[in-house]
Amino acid sequence: MHAWALFDVEDTCVDAVFQAALRAAHASADPALGSHVLAFWAIAAY
């Protein structure tokens, strides 16, 4: 959520925040969350 909010406000892709979210999804063993993080990261990077 933090990465998406930064994207909305600053209109930039904040890779470090997306990487932290992806690590958190992995640590929690939640593949659905990881896939959503990657999808939103792709949208922000586009």
Protein Blocks (a to p, Z undefined) as FASTA:
>chain_A
ZZmmmmmmnopacfklmmmmmmmmmmnopaklmmmmmmmmmmmmZZ
